Amino acid sequence: MIVGRGADYVKILIEEGTVLDAPGLPQLSTDVILAAVAAAHSHGKAAVAHALTIADTSRAIKAGVDGLTHLLIDRPHTPTSSGRSPHPAPS
């Protein structure tokens, strides 16, 4: 794993592609996302997610990510749109 070479965090790509005009990208299963978050945390690293839609953001949050690397582009974010709100980071 790259964290052994000094990575500060693990970034998880949760993206289906529709909002980028590339629908049908392969998606990680919920089990894989959960395993990636657990692996990051087991190495003392933050798990952050690339998620551009409300649905993908919700998946990331439910999996326990520590932050988001993008803001939503499919519709405006509201305080209740995705449950709790990890800290978004500029990318």
C-alpha positions as CSV (number, residue, x, y, z in Angstrom):
1,M,0.0,0.0,0.0
2,I,1.3,3.5,-0.8
3,V,0.8,4.7,2.8
4,G,4.0,2.7,3.6
5,R,5.8,5.1,1.3
6,G,4.6,8.3,3.0
7,A,1.0,8.9,1.7
8,D,-1.0,11.2,4.0
9,Y,-4.4,9.8,3.1
10,V,-6.2,7.2,0.9
11,K,-8.4,8.6,-1.8
12,I,-11.3,6.4,-2.9
13,L,-12.9,7.0,-6.3
14,I,-16.7,6.7,-6.0
15,E,-17.9,7.8,-9.4
16,E,-20.3,6.4,-11.9
17,G,-19.5,9.0,-14.6
18,T,-22.9,10.3,-15.6
19,V,-22.2,13.9,-14.4
20,L,-19.0,13.9,-16.3
21,D,-20.7,12.8,-19.5
22,A,-19.1,9.3,-19.2
23,P,-21.9,7.1,-17.8
24,G,-21.2,3.5,-17.1
25,L,-17.8,3.7,-15.4
26,P,-17.2,0.6,-13.2
27,Q,-18.1,1.3,-9.6
28,L,-16.6,0.0,-6.4
29,S,-19.0,-2.2,-4.4
30,T,-20.0,-1.1,-0.9
31,D,-17.8,-3.9,0.6
32,V,-14.7,-2.6,-1.3
33,I,-15.4,1.0,-0.1
34,L,-15.8,-0.2,3.5
35,A,-12.6,-2.2,3.2
36,A,-10.6,0.8,1.8
37,V,-11.8,3.0,4.6
38,A,-10.9,0.3,7.2
39,A,-7.5,-0.2,5.6
40,A,-6.7,3.5,5.6
41,H,-7.7,3.8,9.2
42,S,-5.7,0.7,10.2
43,H,-2.6,2.5,8.9
44,G,-3.5,5.7,10.8
45,K,-4.5,7.5,7.6
46,A,-7.6,9.5,6.6
47,A,-9.9,8.0,4.0
48,V,-11.2,10.7,1.6
49,A,-13.6,10.2,-1.3
50,H,-14.0,11.6,-4.8
51,A,-17.7,11.7,-5.0
52,L,-19.6,14.2,-7.2
53,T,-23.2,13.3,-6.7
54,I,-25.6,13.2,-3.7
55,A,-25.9,9.4,-4.1
56,D,-22.1,8.8,-4.2
57,T,-21.5,11.2,-1.4
58,S,-24.0,9.4,0.8
59,R,-22.3,6.1,0.0
60,A,-19.0,7.6,1.0
61,I,-20.3,9.0,4.3
62,K,-22.1,5.8,5.2
63,A,-18.8,4.0,4.7
64,G,-17.1,6.3,7.2
65,V,-14.9,8.5,5.1
66,D,-13.1,11.3,6.8
67,G,-13.5,13.9,4.0
68,L,-14.6,14.6,0.5
69,T,-12.3,15.9,-2.2
70,H,-15.0,17.5,-4.3
71,L,-18.3,19.3,-3.8
72,L,-21.5,18.0,-5.3
73,I,-22.2,18.9,-8.9
74,D,-25.4,17.1,-9.6
75,R,-27.5,19.4,-7.4
76,P,-27.0,21.8,-4.5
77,H,-26.0,20.4,-1.2
78,T,-28.3,21.0,1.8
79,P,-27.7,20.2,5.5
80,T,-29.9,17.1,5.2
81,S,-28.9,15.9,1.7
82,S,-26.3,13.4,2.8
83,G,-26.6,13.1,6.6
84,R,-23.4,14.2,8.3
85,S,-20.9,16.3,6.3
86,P,-17.2,15.4,6.2
87,H,-14.9,18.3,5.5
88,P,-14.6,19.0,1.8
89,A,-11.1,19.6,0.6
90,P,-10.2,21.6,-2.5
91,S,-8.8,19.5,-5.3
